[in-house]
Amino acid sequence: MTAPLCLSSRSDRTGTARDYGELTSDRHGDMHASEIETSILLHAAPELVREGYTDADHDGGARPFPLVQGMSAYTESGVIGYPSYATESKGKAVLESLRISFAAHLGLLGETAEASGIAESEGQAKV
């Protein structure tokens, strides 16, 4: 499968990466320490993922004022979302989609991915 390129806003890049990674949760349900972040860590730095993440799901409710109230108003653990949905392969796909998208942006700016530290090594994105 070829990673889709997205040359627009950050939220669009994240949406494209979410699609490419075939994530289960939506953006609202995946706020912090959830599927996308845990998947990335399972791929890039699995030693940083705490044991028990598969049992740490917490949806946090509607969350109408997160910028005013902070995350602690919606979670005691710091998790808002579904880390149990995370997999290493989803994290790899998300990072690859973002690597390709960022390389395209750099190309428009006259930069190369290698010169900017965004290069592919042994099939993995290096950032």
N, C-alpha and C positions, 0 to 999 in steps of 0.2 A: 504494500500500500504506500502511495506517495503522500507525504505530509502536505496538507493544504497550506498555502501561503496566505497570509493576511497582512495587508499593508495599511491598516487603519489604527484605531484607538487601542489602548492597552486592554480595555475590557473585551474588545473583539478578538485580540490575540489570545487572551485567556480562554474565551469561549471556543475558539478554534482548537486550542490545545486540549481543552476538556473533551471536545468531540473526537479528536485524534486519539486521545487516551482512552476513549470509550468509558468515561466515568459514569457512574450510576447516579450520583447526587447532582442536584442543580446548584447554581451559584449561591442561592439563598441558604440552602441546606449544607453548604460546604464553606463555612466561614473561617474557622481556625482549628488547627491541629486535626483536620478532618481528612477526607478522601484524597484531595489533590496534594496537600502538604505531606501527608503521611506516605503516599505513593512515591513522591519525589525522594523523600528520605529513605524509604525502603530500597530504592535503586541507588542513590548517590552516597548515602551514609547510613546503612542499616543499623550500625552500632548506636546511633542516636535515638532510635525509636524505642520507647519504653515498652517493657513487657506489659501485657494486658490491654494494648491498644485495641484489640479485637472486641473487648468488652467495655469500651469507653464511650460509646455513642451517646450523644446528648443533643437534641435538636434546638434547645434554647428558646423555643417559642417564637412569637412574632418579631421581637426585637425592634420596636419602633424608634428608639432613640440611642443607638449604640455609640454615636459620637459624643453625646451629652452624658450618658450614664456610664459608659465604659463597658467592657466585656463582663466585668464582675457582676453586673446586674442580671446577666443572663446565664452565667455558668460559674460554678465553684471550682471545677477542675481545670478550666482553660479551654476545654474542648467545646466547640459548637459545630456539630455536624456528625459525620459517620466515618470515623477512621477504620471501622471494621470492613468497609468496602475497599480499602486500599490494597494494592498489590505492587510488587516490584515492576512488573511489566507495564502497568499503567504509568508509573513514574517515569520509566524509560521513554515511553511514547510521548508523554507530555513534554519532557525535556527536549526530545528530538524535534517536535513541532515548534517549540519556542526557538531552538537553535536555528532552524531553517528560516523562521520568520525574522529573527534578528539579523541573520546574514543578509537577507533581502533588504532590510532597512539600511544596513551598513553599506551595501552595494550602491544604493541610491545616494548615499553621502560620499561615495568615492573611497570608502574603506574596504579592506578585505577582511574576511572572517579571521584569517590567520593572524593578521596584524593586530586585531582587536582582542585576541584571546578566545575567540569563539571558533574552535576548530573541532574536527571529528578525529577521534583516535580510537582504533579498534572497535569501531561501530558505536562508540559512546560520545555523547556531546560533552565537551569540556568547557566549563564556564569559569 
